[in-house]
Amino acid sequence: MVKGITILGFLVLLLSCKSEKENSQRELGLVYNVLRDVDIDNYEIYAMNLDGTGKTNITDLYPVDWTYYSYEDTLYFISDRGACKRCYFLYKSNFKGENVQKVSELELADSWMSTRKDGTELIVKPKLITENTFYILDQKGNIIDRLETGLAFAADPLFVNNGKQVVFRGGKTVRKEINGFDEELYIIDVDGKNRKQLTHYPKQDSTAGKFGYRAGAPKLHQTEDFVTYQSKQNGKYSLYAVNLDGSKTWKLTENSQNEGWHDWSPDGKWLAIELFDDDQSQFHIGLMNWETKEMEILTDDTFKYQQAPNFIYKN
């Protein structure tokens, strides 16, 4: 028995090393969202190389298309194409926008998502009367499990700890318009047990107001095991980080511009950030080298809104 476990462990390690080596040889790109036509509320998904070249509209339709997440070379996006306005369904394609497929007939809420088990299971927020439930889908879009968070509001689920737990953005009322929303990040087991509050917005700070982010959508640094999020503190949106046990919270970066939605590269070496000025008159996509903290702006001012970048393998 001991020998069998040792051999199995060796095989798992070997396959893991092979996968890491294969991924290190693959080329990363970025996808992000652009408001192309404000008059008709037309959002498109653009792709570009990590040096900012090759910007391409990969959806090029006139409904709302918006990407929150990619797993390896699969781009996931929500869209109201073929449906009523702002009635979102889940689709997938690749870096070039090819082979578009509808993943599920389940209507989704406007929320981030993530995967576990090598991308075979996806956690999403469905469009329901209640606002506190997540569904776990298989690759065919079938509902295989549901997670009740126990809060009035929950969104932006992120698998952590090998898919055994979920970090999410939660509120104590069903929406921000209702007093007492008190938005924070929480962590919970996938069976709905052991919910714990991770973040604590400074009591003396009121600059997020009623509608700003006290704690925005969480993103995982996969090699250092901490979660990052945007928060409006001292009148400015910045990125912050918190350990998965909630024992430590810190300001992540020192950029002069406001920082919003963002994503980590799979190896944790790059951080793609949505950057904007105080008046939110222009949004850019920036790429930071996590080791050196050097930042390069990848977009120009052709479009005002260029938001929510995420990494994807180009092949």
C-alpha positions in Angstrom: 0.0 0.0 0.0 2.8 2.4 0.9 4.6 1.6 -2.3 1.4 2.1 -4.3 0.8 5.6 -2.8 4.5 6.5 -3.5 4.2 5.5 -7.1 0.9 7.3 -7.5 2.4 10.4 -5.9 5.3 10.3 -8.3 3.0 10.0 -11.3 0.9 13.0 -10.1 4.1 15.0 -9.6 5.4 14.0 -13.0 2.2 15.0 -14.8 2.1 18.3 -12.9 5.6 19.1 -13.9 4.9 18.2 -17.5 1.8 20.4 -17.5 3.8 23.3 -16.0 6.5 22.9 -18.7 4.0 22.8 -21.5 2.2 26.0 -20.2 5.6 27.8 -19.9 6.1 27.2 -23.6 2.7 28.6 -24.5 2.1 32.3 -25.4 -0.2 34.4 -23.3 -2.4 37.1 -24.6 -5.0 39.5 -23.0 -8.7 39.9 -23.6 -10.7 42.9 -22.4 -14.0 44.7 -22.8 -14.6 47.8 -24.8 -17.7 50.1 -24.9 -17.7 50.5 -28.7 -21.0 52.4 -29.1 -22.4 54.2 -26.0 -25.7 55.1 -27.8 -26.7 51.5 -28.2 -24.9 50.1 -25.2 -22.7 48.0 -27.4 -19.8 46.2 -25.5 -17.3 44.2 -27.5 -14.4 41.9 -26.5 -11.0 42.7 -27.8 -7.8 40.7 -27.8 -4.2 41.8 -27.9 -0.7 40.6 -27.4 1.1 41.3 -24.1 3.0 44.1 -25.7 -0.2 45.9 -26.7 0.1 45.0 -30.4 -2.5 43.2 -32.5 -5.6 44.7 -30.9 -8.6 42.9 -32.5 -12.4 43.0 -32.0 -13.1 39.3 -31.6 -16.9 39.5 -31.2 -17.9 42.3 -33.5 -21.6 42.1 -33.0 -24.1 44.7 -31.6 -25.4 43.1 -28.4 -23.5 43.1 -25.1 -20.6 40.8 -25.0 -18.4 40.8 -21.8 -15.6 38.5 -20.6 -15.0 38.0 -17.0 -12.7 34.9 -17.1 -10.6 32.6 -19.2 -9.3 29.2 -18.4 -6.1 28.3 -20.3 -7.1 28.8 -24.0 -10.8 29.0 -23.4 -12.5 32.4 -23.3 -15.7 32.6 -21.3 -18.1 35.5 -21.8 -21.7 36.5 -21.2 -23.8 37.8 -23.9 -27.4 38.9 -24.6 -27.1 37.9 -28.3 -30.3 36.3 -29.5 -32.0 37.2 -26.2 -33.8 40.2 -24.6 -31.6 43.2 -23.7 -29.3 42.5 -20.7 -30.5 38.9 -20.5 -27.2 37.1 -20.2 -26.2 33.6 -21.2 -22.8 32.0 -21.1 -20.7 31.4 -24.2 -17.1 30.3 -24.9 -14.6 30.8 -27.7 -10.8 31.2 -28.1 -8.3 34.0 -28.2 -9.3 34.8 -31.8 -13.0 34.6 -31.1 -13.3 31.4 -33.1 -15.7 28.4 -32.6 -18.2 30.3 -30.5 -20.4 27.9 -28.5 -23.3 28.5 -26.1 -22.3 26.8 -22.8 -25.7 26.7 -21.0 -29.3 27.7 -21.3 -29.1 29.0 -17.8 -29.6 32.8 -17.6 -26.8 34.4 -15.6 -26.4 37.4 -13.4 -23.7 40.0 -14.2 -20.9 38.4 -12.2 -17.4 37.1 -12.3 -16.9 33.3 -12.4 -14.1 30.7 -12.0 -13.3 27.0 -12.5 -11.9 24.0 -10.7 -10.8 20.5 -11.5 -8.7 21.5 -14.5 -11.4 23.6 -15.9 -14.1 20.9 -16.0 -16.4 22.6 -13.4 -17.4 26.3 -13.5 -19.0 28.3 -10.7 -21.4 31.0 -11.7 -24.1 33.3 -10.3 -27.5 32.5 -11.9 -30.2 35.0 -12.5 -32.7 34.2 -9.7 -35.2 36.0 -7.5 -32.8 35.5 -4.6 -29.3 37.1 -4.8 -27.3 34.7 -2.6 -26.8 31.5 -4.6 -24.1 30.1 -6.8 -24.4 27.2 -9.2 -21.6 24.8 -10.2 -21.8 23.7 -13.9 -20.1 20.9 -15.8 -18.6 21.5 -19.2 -21.9 20.9 -20.9 -23.6 23.6 -18.8 -25.5 21.1 -16.6 -26.1 22.1 -13.0 -24.2 19.7 -10.8 -24.3 21.5 -7.4 -25.5 24.7 -5.8 -24.0 26.8 -3.0 -26.2 28.8 -0.7 -24.0 31.5 1.0 -26.4 32.5 3.8 -26.0 36.2 3.0 -28.6 38.5 1.4 -26.3 39.1 -1.5 -23.4 37.2 -3.1 -21.5 37.6 -6.4 -18.2 37.1 -8.1 -17.4 33.5 -6.9 -13.7 32.4 -6.9 -12.6 28.9 -6.3 -9.6 28.6 -3.9 -7.8 25.8 -2.0 -8.1 23.4 -4.9 -11.8 24.1 -5.3 -12.7 23.2 -1.8 -13.6 26.7 -0.8 -15.0 29.8 -2.5 -14.2 33.5 -2.0 -16.9 35.9 -3.0 -18.2 39.4 -2.7 -21.1 39.5 -0.2 -23.6 42.0 1.2 -26.0 42.0 4.1 -28.9 43.5 2.1 -30.0 42.3 -1.4 -28.6 45.4 -3.2 -26.5 48.5 -2.6 -29.5 50.8 -2.7 -30.7 49.4 0.6 -28.9 50.7 3.7 -26.6 48.2 5.5 -25.3 46.5 2.4 -21.8 46.6 4.0 -19.9 44.9 1.1 -17.0 42.7 2.0 -15.2 39.5 0.8 -16.1 36.2 2.4 -14.7 32.7 2.2 -17.0 29.6 2.5 -16.7 25.8 2.1 -18.3 24.5 -1.1 -20.9 22.7 1.1 -22.0 26.1 2.5 -20.4 25.6 5.9 -17.8 27.7 7.7 -18.5 31.1 6.1 -15.9 33.7 7.3 -15.5 37.4 6.6 -12.1 38.1 5.1 -12.0 41.9 4.6 -12.9 44.8 6.8 -13.4 48.1 5.3 -12.0 50.9 7.5 -14.7 52.2 9.8 -13.4 55.8 9.6 -13.5 55.8 5.7 -16.7 56.7 3.9 -15.3 57.6 0.5 -16.6 54.4 -1.2 -20.1 55.8 -0.6 -23.2 53.8 -1.2 -22.3 52.6 -4.7 -18.5 52.4 -4.8 -16.6 49.2 -4.2 -15.6 48.6 -0.6 -14.4 45.2 -1.8 -14.6 44.4 -5.5 -14.4 41.0 -7.3 -11.6 38.8 -5.9 -8.7 37.4 -8.0 -6.3 34.7 -6.8 -2.5 34.9 -7.1 -2.0 31.2 -7.8 1.6 30.8 -6.6 1.5 32.9 -3.5 -2.1 32.0 -2.4 -3.5 35.4 -1.6 -6.6 37.2 -3.0 -6.6 40.7 -4.5 -9.5 43.1 -4.9 -10.2 46.8 -5.7 -11.4 49.0 -2.9 -12.1 52.8 -2.8 -10.2 54.0 0.2 -9.1 57.6 1.0 -11.0 58.7 -2.1 -9.1 56.5 -4.5 -9.5 53.1 -6.0 -6.5 50.9 -5.3 -5.7 47.2 -5.2 -5.5 45.4 -1.9 -4.7 41.9 -0.9 -5.8 39.5 1.9 -4.6 36.1 3.0 -7.0 33.2 2.6 -7.4 32.9 6.4 -8.0 36.7 6.7 -5.0 37.1 9.0 -3.3 39.8 6.9 -4.6 42.6 4.6 -2.3 45.0 2.8 -2.2 47.6 0.0 -0.9 45.7 -3.1 0.4 48.5 -5.3 1.4 52.2 -5.3 0.1 53.3 -8.7 -0.9 57.0 -9.0 -3.9 56.2 -11.1 -7.1 54.5 -9.9 -7.0 50.7 -10.2 -10.1 48.5 -10.9 -10.8 45.1 -12.3 -7.6 43.1 -12.8 -6.2 39.6 -13.4 -3.1 37.6 -12.6 -1.2 35.5 -15.2 -1.2 31.8 -14.4 2.4 31.9 -13.2 1.8 35.0 -11.1 4.5 37.0 -12.9 2.2 39.5 -14.5 -0.7 41.6 -13.3 -3.1 43.2 -15.8 -5.0 46.1 -14.4 -7.8 48.4 -15.5 -6.5 52.0 -14.8 -8.5 55.2 -14.8 -8.4 58.9 -13.6 -10.5 60.3 -10.7 -13.2 61.6 -13.1 -13.3 58.2 -14.9 -12.9 60.1 -18.2 -10.5 57.5 -19.7 -9.9 53.8 -18.9 -6.7 52.0 -19.9 -5.3 48.5 -19.6 -1.9 48.3 -17.9 0.5 45.4 -17.5 2.7 45.2 -14.4 5.8 43.0 -14.0 5.1 41.7 -10.5 8.8 41.2 -9.6 10.0 44.7 -10.8 6.7 46.5 -10.4 7.3 48.1 -13.8 4.1 49.2 -15.5 3.3 49.5 -19.2 0.1 51.0 -20.6 -1.1 48.8 -23.5 -4.1 50.8 -24.8 -4.6 54.2 -26.4 -7.5 56.6 -26.2 -9.4 55.3 -29.3 -12.1 54.1 -26.8 -13.0 55.6 -23.5 -14.0 52.4 -21.7 -11.4 49.6 -21.9 -12.0 47.3 -18.9 -11.6 44.1 -17.0 -8.6 42.4 -18.7 -7.9 38.7 -18.3 -5.1 36.4 -19.4 -5.6 33.7 -22.0 -3.3 31.3 -23.8 -3.2 32.1 -27.5 -2.8 28.5 -28.6 
